[in-house]
Amino acid sequence: MATRKKHHRFVTKAWVGAVVAMMILIPSFIDRIILCSNQLPLPEKQVTNEHQNQIFKNATRDQDLHDIVRQQTKRMSPNGLILHAISIGNPRSASTLQFNAVCVSLFLHILNFAPALANNTSCIFVGGLKKFKKKEKQRSKSNPQVIKMHFKPNCTEVLNDTWLFSTARDLSDGREEKSWLIDHCGTQERIGYIQDLETLSEIGLDGILRKYGDVFSLEPHMMDAMIEYFDIWDKLRVCCGRQMSKYWRNDLLPTNSSLKDASMKKHPLCPTLVIDDVEEQFMETKLYKLLHTYEKMRPINRPS
């Protein structure tokens, strides 16, 4: 009988201890869930991503990581996994906007569908054909990358899974650009988006960003973060740095400067902004903070 009472007391204490532990741990666990839900991005496919990472770790040396990733993500993204992209455009055709939008979109796409590759994602500018050829030869088949150029590539030297993006002056110019890419690069399926200034003027920055979001299968919370980020990015690009608006640059010149054009119209937005405040807002966006945590993506946080 004494043994039974002792056992009963032991079980009771164990249950009480378990209940107390749950009361302590559950609030902490809930707080962690709430905290994580506010961060960018938390893909809905979290379990899938963990499973995918394990597959990468278990891949044998003779297996192509690129093929493993593509096989795992094919059912999750309508366009499959996009690892490589080229942004082609003449100067002053909003080519910088396209390059940055494609770069950030591809990064979020990788983070959502193949997070094990996020640390190796990069975006670069090549100034000439020789440099491009060199970069293409050095480029890893499994490392995600976006390349920006101001000239049309020789498509025989482009990796055959590369998606092509380009800029144009208007819709007519855009149709010609698309036809050239199809004729010379032999692909229509991997032409991501031809961005033209006419459409940009009509649908605005938000509308253009959603075009890229569609190509890269970005989720709504990712699009919200991109729109917040690029809205501020565009103000900084226009009002300071190397790509500053010519109208604002002219406004800033002293009245007696020989370079000043008195007939040029004044810039409507830049005089109303306190650039230090705008920069601070930019650095506080979720997407800026996220990109900053990845060393190879930090350069893209510079508006110009």
N, C-alpha and C positions, 0 to 999 in steps of 0.2 A: 504493500500500500504506500509506504514512504517513497519507494522508488517511482511509483506512478505519479505521486504529487510533485516530486522533483522534476520528472519529465514534463509534466503539464506546465510547471512554472517556466521551464526552459523554452518550451514552444511558445508560450504567451509572450515572453520577453523577445523572442526572435521576431514574432509578428509585429510587436510594438516597434521594435528597431527598424523593421522594414518599412512600416508606415511613416515613421519619422524621416527616414532617408528619402522616401518618395516625396514627402512634403517639402524637403529642402531642394531636391534635385529637379523636380518638375518645373517650378517657376524659372529656374536657370535655363532649362532646356527650351521652354517656351520663349524666353527672352532671346535665346540664340536663333530660334526660328524666325522671330520677328525681325531681328537685326539682319539676317541673311536675306530676307525677302525684300529688303530695301536696297540691296546692292545690285550692281549691273555686271554681267547679266547672270541670272540664275535660270538656266535652261530648264524647261519642263522635263527634258529627257535626262535628268541627272543620273539616274540609274544606268541608262544606256551609255552615257559618257564614261562612267566608272568601269563598266563592262568593256568598253572600247579600249580604255587605257590598259586594262589587263591583257587584252589581245595584243596590243603593241609590245608589251613587255615579254610576252611569250613567243613573239615572232622569231622564227629561225632565221639564220643569216642568209640563206638562199631565197628567202621570201622577200618580195618587193613591198616595202612599207606602204608605198603609194597605192598599190593594188589592194592591200588589206584595208586601208582607210576608205578607199572608194567603195569597196564591197560592203563595208559596215554602214556607210552613210547613204547609200543609194536609195534606200526605202524611206529615209527621213527628209531629204531635200529634193524637191521636184527636179532641179537641175543637176542632181548629184553633187558630189564634193568638188568645189572649185579651188584649185591650188595655185594656179598661175593666171595672171592677167597683165595685159599691156594697155596703157592709156596713151593714145596717139592724138596729137592736136597742135595746131599752129599757135604761136604766142598771141595773146589778146583774143583768144576764142573761148575763154573760161576753161582752159585746159588745166589750170591749177585746181579749180573747183572739182573737175572730174577726177583728177588724179587722187586728191585727198579723199573724195567721197568713195571711190573704188577701193582705195587702201583701207579706210576704216571699215567699209562694208565687208571686205574680204576677211579682215581680222575678226570681226564679230561672227562672221560665218564660220570661221575656223574654231573660234572659241565655243560656239554652239554645237558644231557637228564633229569636230576633231580636236578637242582641247589639248591633247598631248602634243600637238604641233604649234600651239600658240607662241611659245617662246622663240620659235625659229621663223616666225612670220616677219617679213621686212618689206619696205617700199623704197625704191631708189629712182633717181633720175639719171638717164644716160644722155650725154650731150652729142655723141656722134656715132656713126655706124660701126667704126672699129671697136669702140668701147662696148657697144651693144653685143657684137659678135663675141667679144671676150667674156662678157657677163653671161651670155647664153651657154657658152661652153663650160663655165664654172658653176652654173646653176644646178643645184641639187634637184632631182626629180621629185623628191618628197618634201622639200621645204617650201612653204607658201611664200609667194612674192608677187609684188606689183611693180612693173617698170613703167616709167613715164618717158616719152620721147617726143621730139618735135619733128620727126621725119617718119615716113612710112617704112616699115621693116621689110626685109626680105623674108617672106613667110616660110621659105624652105629651111631657114635657120631658127625658126621659132618652135619651141616644144609643142608637140601636136595636141596637147590637152589645154593649151593656153586660150583664155577668153580674151576677146578683143573689144576695146571701147575706143570711141573717137569723138571728136568735137567738130562742129560745123557752124557756119554763119547763120544759115536758115534751113528750113525744111527741104528745099530743093537741093541745096549743097549737101545736106545730110543723106538724101537718097543716093546722090552720086557717090558719096563716101562709102555707103553700105555696099553699093554695086561693085566698087573697086575692091573692097575687102573680100567679097564673095568670089570675084573673078581671079584675084591674085592669091588668095589664101585658101580658096577651095572649101570654105565652110560658111554655113548660115546658122547652124545650131549654136556655135560658140561666139556669135556676135552679141555681146551683152547689151550695149545701148549706145546709140549715136546721139549725143547731146548737142542740140543746136540753140543758138542765142534767141531765136524767135520763140521757141517753145519755153525756154527759160523765162523769158519776159512774160509769157502768157500764164504759166502755171506757178511761177515763183520758185524759190529755193526749196520750200517744203515739198512741192510736187515733184521736182527733179530728184530729190533725195529718196522719195518713195519709189521712183523708177529703179534706183539701184537696190533698194530694199527688196523689191520683187525678184530681181535677178539672183540675189544672194540668199533668198528665203529667210529674211530677218524677221524676228518676232516683234509684235507690237511694242513691247517695252524697250527693245533695242532701237526701233525707229524713233520713239519719243526722245531717247537719249541723243540720237544723232541729230535730230531737228534742233534740240536745245543747244547742242554743241556748235553746229554749223551756223546757227543764227548769230551767235556771238563771234565765231571765227570770221565770218564774212565782214562784220563791222571792223574788226582789227585789220584784216587784209586790206580793206579799202582805205582806212584812215591812218595807217602807219606802215612802215616797212618798205621793202623794195617795190611792192606792187601797189603802192598808194595811188589813189585816183589822181589823174592829171589835174583835175579841177581843184582838188584839195591842196595838191602840191603848189598850184598857182596861187591859191588863197594865202598860203603860208609865206610866200615870198614878200619881202619888204616892198612898199609902194614904189620906191625909187629904183628897184632892181631892173636891170636891162632885160632880164629873163621873164619878167612878169608880163602877162597878156591881159591888158585892162578890159578887153572885149569878151574874155572868157567868162562863162556863167559861174556863179559860186556853187560850191557843193552844198546840197540841202541837209545832209545828215551829220557829217563830221564835226562841224562847229558846235553841235548840240551835245557832244559826248565828252565825258571826262575819261580819257584813255586809260589812266591808272585804275579807275573803277571798273572799266570794261574788262581789262586784263585780269583783275581780281575775280570778277564774275566767271570769266572763261576758265580760270584755274580751279574754280569751285564746282564746275560741272562734273557729273558722275563719269562721263566718258573721258574727260581730260585726266581725271585721277586714275581711271582704269588703264588708259594707254600709258601713263607715266610709270606704271608698275612693270611694264615690259620694255626692257632696255632698247630693243631694236625698233620699237614703235614710238619712242620719245621724240624723234625728229619731226614726226607728223604733227605734233602739237604746236609747231611754230607756224603761225598763219602765213608768213611770207619769208 
